[in-house]
Amino acid sequence: MCGSKGFNDACCPSGQIFQEQLCGNFNGGIDGQEQIVWQAPVGDYFEGTFEIFNSASSTADVTGTITPTGTVGPIPPGFSMSVSALNPTAFTITAPAGTSGKFCITLYKRVLA
């Protein structure tokens, strides 16, 4: 039975934690239209940190939505904000016309060897 004698005598090694980071740029579009910047199947990641920087040259606030629950913002021009979420599956940015900036996503996944 796995784990009955501790790790050295067990057949099941401990899981490994992997970190992935994705960054990119966004440009505002039609007001109220969301841009999907990342998606994954349910259960792929156990945690993520989602950050948005709204450029100082932007003319409006920007907001991010983390599925299943979580909101980043509203973020005024020239500011950034980050939020961590458990079991994320998608991240969208609502960027009105006249806005631009950057986003970074740090994801954590547990993988069994």
CORZILIN-V163681 format. One record per residue. N is the residue number from 1. RES is the residue in one letter. PHI is phi in whole degrees, 0 to 359 (none if undefined). Layout:
n/res/phi
N/RES/PHI
N/RES/PHI
This chain:
n/res/phi
1/M/none
2/C/296
3/G/81
4/S/288
5/K/241
6/G/90
7/F/297
8/N/295
9/D/259
10/A/270
11/C/268
12/C/248
13/P/286
14/S/293
15/G/289
16/Q/256
17/I/261
18/F/247
19/Q/244
20/E/238
21/Q/231
22/L/236
23/C/227
24/G/192
25/N/250
26/F/226
27/N/230
28/G/297
29/G/229
30/I/290
31/D/307
32/G/82
33/Q/274
34/E/272
35/Q/248
36/I/282
37/V/253
38/W/199
39/Q/215
40/A/208
41/P/294
42/V/302
43/G/90
44/D/291
45/Y/234
46/F/266
47/E/200
48/G/207
49/T/243
50/F/239
51/E/234
52/I/232
53/F/246
54/N/262
55/S/305
56/A/296
57/S/275
58/S/292
59/T/252
60/A/205
61/D/287
62/V/236
63/T/227
64/G/244
65/T/233
66/I/256
67/T/266
68/P/274
69/T/214
70/G/144
71/T/225
72/V/246
73/G/112
74/P/289
75/I/247
76/P/286
77/P/306
78/G/87
79/F/238
80/S/229
81/M/208
82/S/228
83/V/219
84/S/261
85/A/216
86/L/270
87/N/51
88/P/289
89/T/233
90/A/199
91/F/220
92/T/237
93/I/239
94/T/258
95/A/233
96/P/296
97/A/305
98/G/90
99/T/243
100/S/199
101/G/170
102/K/229
103/F/226
104/C/224
105/I/234
106/T/246
107/L/244
108/Y/236
109/K/228
110/R/258
111/V/236
112/L/272
113/A/282
